[in-house]
Amino acid sequence: MRRLKSLFPDRSMPLRVWSGPFRGATVMMNPRHSLRKMLGVYEHELNAWLDAALPRVSRIIDVGANDGYFTFGCAAAFRRLGKRAEIIAIEAQQQHIDQLRASVAEQPEIGLSLLHAYAGAAPKPGFVTLDALEVADHEHTLLKIDVEGADEDVIAGALQWLRPSNQFVIEVHAEDILPRLTATFAARGLNLKQIDQQPLWWLGRETRELGNWWLVSDRGGS
C-alpha cells in the first residue's frame, strides 16, 4: 500500500470520488493521503446507512467539515437524486477552510454556506451553536458531527434539531461518551445505534490517532 501511495502526487488537487454513496464528488485532497476517499471506501461502514438516509433529507449540516469529503459527497448524492439541497459546513481550522473554498471554486453551483468557527454549547467569540443557525426550519436535515471529543457540547447547543425527521451521524472518539449521547437522544424519543469500524480485507483497518465509533439514527439504514 505504501508503494502504491508513493505513485500519487503529494499535493492537494481536485480529485473525483469513484464509488460509494459519494461517487462523482469533486474534493480538494492530497491523493497520497486520500486513497480510501478516492475509492469511496473511507468510513465504508457508513455507506449503507448513508444510501438510506440521504433520500430522506433536504439539508446537510456538516460539523467539523475537515477537507469536505462528506460535504461535497452529499452534494454529489443530491445531484444523483435530482434535488438541490441546502448544505452548511462548519469548520474551525484555517487549512481546511482553504481546502473547502478551493473545492467550492471548482463547483460554485453547489451554493455551500461555509462557517469558519467551532460549534459548541453557547455562542461566544469563535463559536456558533447549531440552534442559532439562520435556517427556515429544523426538519429533514442530516447532521454529521465529528469534533474530536466535543460532541456533547455541540448537541447541547443543538436541542432544536433533536427531532424525528432529522438524521444524525456522530463520530465519537471516547468510549465513555457513547452511552451519554445515546441517553440524551433517548430522552427526546430518538434512538441511536452504534457502528464500529470494520477493516477491509484488501486495505486493512483505517489508522486513527484516536479511537472511533459512530452513532447514527437507527432508522437511517440497514
C-alpha positions in Angstrom: 0.0 0.0 0.0 2.8 2.4 0.8 4.4 1.7 -2.6 1.0 2.3 -4.3 0.5 5.6 -2.5 4.0 6.8 -3.5 2.9 6.7 -7.1 0.5 9.6 -6.5 1.4 13.3 -6.3 2.0 14.7 -2.8 -0.1 17.9 -3.1 -3.7 19.0 -2.9 -5.7 18.9 -6.1 -9.3 18.4 -7.2 -10.0 14.6 -7.0 -13.0 12.6 -8.0 -14.6 10.0 -5.7 -15.1 6.8 -7.8 -17.7 4.8 -5.9 -19.9 4.6 -2.9 -22.7 7.0 -1.8 -20.4 10.0 -2.6 -19.4 8.8 -6.1 -19.0 11.7 -8.5 -18.0 14.2 -5.9 -15.0 16.5 -6.5 -13.0 17.4 -3.4 -9.6 19.1 -3.0 -7.5 16.4 -1.4 -3.9 15.1 -1.4 -4.1 11.8 -3.4 -1.2 10.3 -1.5 -3.2 10.6 1.8 -6.7 10.2 0.4 -6.7 6.9 -1.4 -9.7 5.5 0.6 -11.7 8.6 -0.1 -10.9 8.5 -3.9 -12.1 4.9 -3.9 -15.2 5.7 -2.0 -14.4 3.3 0.9 -13.3 5.8 3.5 -15.5 5.1 6.6 -17.1 2.4 4.4 -19.1 1.2 7.4 -21.4 4.1 7.0 -22.1 3.6 3.2 -25.3 1.6 3.5 -26.7 3.9 6.2 -25.9 6.9 4.0 -27.6 5.4 1.0 -30.8 5.0 3.0 -30.6 8.3 4.9 -29.8 10.8 2.1 -33.1 10.5 0.2 -34.9 11.4 3.4 -33.4 14.8 3.9 -33.1 18.2 2.1 -30.4 19.8 4.2 -26.9 18.8 5.3 -25.1 20.3 8.3 -21.5 19.1 8.4 -20.0 20.0 11.8 -16.2 19.5 11.6 -16.2 19.5 7.8 -12.4 18.9 7.5 -11.4 18.6 3.8 -15.1 18.5 2.7 -15.3 14.8 1.7 -18.7 14.5 3.5 -19.9 18.0 2.4 -19.2 17.5 -1.3 -20.0 13.8 -1.2 -23.5 14.7 0.0 -23.8 17.3 -2.8 -23.0 14.7 -5.4 -25.5 12.3 -3.9 -28.2 15.0 -4.1 -27.3 15.6 -7.7 -28.0 11.9 -8.4 -31.3 12.2 -6.5 -32.3 15.1 -8.7 -32.8 17.6 -5.9 -31.0 20.7 -4.8 -30.4 20.7 -1.0 -29.1 23.2 1.4 -25.6 22.4 2.6 -23.9 24.1 5.6 -20.3 23.3 6.5 -18.8 24.3 9.8 -15.1 24.2 10.2 -12.6 25.8 12.6 -9.2 25.0 11.1 -7.9 27.6 8.6 -6.1 24.9 6.4 -9.4 23.1 6.0 -11.3 26.3 5.3 -8.8 27.0 2.5 -9.5 23.5 1.1 -13.2 23.9 1.3 -13.1 27.3 -0.5 -10.9 25.7 -3.2 -13.4 22.9 -3.7 -16.2 25.5 -4.0 -14.2 27.4 -6.6 -14.2 24.2 -8.7 -18.0 23.8 -8.4 -19.7 27.1 -7.5 -23.1 25.7 -8.4 -23.3 23.8 -5.1 -24.0 27.0 -3.2 -22.3 25.9 0.0 -22.7 28.0 3.2 -19.4 27.9 5.0 -18.9 28.9 8.6 -15.4 29.4 9.9 -16.0 28.6 13.6 -16.2 25.9 16.2 -19.7 24.6 17.1 -20.4 24.5 20.8 -23.0 24.7 23.6 -23.2 28.5 23.7 -22.4 31.4 21.3 -19.1 33.2 22.0 -16.2 34.6 20.0 -15.1 31.9 17.5 -18.1 29.6 18.3 -21.6 29.1 16.9 -24.4 26.9 18.1 -26.5 24.9 15.7 -29.6 26.3 17.3 -28.6 29.8 16.3 -28.2 29.0 12.6 -30.4 31.1 10.3 -32.5 28.4 8.6 -36.1 28.2 7.5 -36.9 25.2 9.8 -35.3 22.5 11.8 -36.7 19.5 9.9 -35.5 16.9 7.3 -31.8 17.6 8.0 -28.8 15.2 8.2 -26.4 16.4 10.8 -22.9 15.0 10.7 -20.8 15.7 13.8 -17.0 15.0 14.0 -15.5 17.3 16.6 -12.7 15.3 18.3 -14.5 14.8 21.6 -16.7 17.9 21.8 -19.8 16.0 20.7 -21.8 16.7 23.9 -21.1 20.4 23.7 -22.3 20.5 20.1 -25.5 18.6 21.0 -26.1 20.9 24.0 -26.3 23.8 21.5 -28.5 21.8 19.0 -31.5 20.8 21.0 -33.9 22.2 18.5 -32.6 19.7 16.0 -33.4 16.7 18.1 -36.5 15.8 16.0 -37.8 12.6 14.4 -37.5 13.9 10.8 -33.7 14.5 11.2 -30.9 12.1 10.7 -27.7 12.1 12.8 -24.2 10.6 12.3 -21.8 11.3 15.1 -18.2 10.2 15.1 -17.3 9.5 18.8 -13.6 9.3 19.9 -14.1 8.5 23.6 -15.9 5.3 24.5 -17.5 6.8 27.7 -19.4 9.4 25.6 -21.3 6.7 23.7 -23.9 5.9 26.5 -24.3 9.5 27.5 -25.1 10.6 23.9 -27.4 7.7 23.5 -29.3 8.6 26.7 -29.5 12.3 25.6 -31.2 11.3 22.4 -33.4 8.7 24.0 -34.7 11.3 26.4 -36.1 13.1 23.3 -37.6 9.9 21.9 -34.8 9.3 19.4 -32.8 6.1 19.1 -29.2 5.9 18.0 -27.4 2.7 17.1 -23.6 2.1 17.2 -21.5 1.3 14.2 -17.9 0.0 14.8 -15.0 0.2 12.5 -14.5 -2.9 10.4 -11.3 -3.5 8.4 -11.5 -4.1 4.7 -9.7 -7.3 3.8 -7.8 -5.7 0.9 -7.0 -2.4 2.7 -6.9 -3.3 6.3 -8.0 -1.1 9.2 -8.2 2.7 8.9 -5.4 4.3 11.0 -6.7 6.9 13.5 -4.9 8.9 16.2 -8.0 8.4 18.4 -10.4 5.5 18.8 -13.5 5.9 16.8 -17.1 4.7 16.8 -20.2 6.1 15.1 -23.7 6.7 16.5 -26.3 7.0 13.8 -30.1 7.4 13.7 -31.3 3.8 13.9 -33.9 4.3 11.1 -31.4 5.7 8.6 -30.1 2.4 7.1 -29.9 -1.3 7.3 
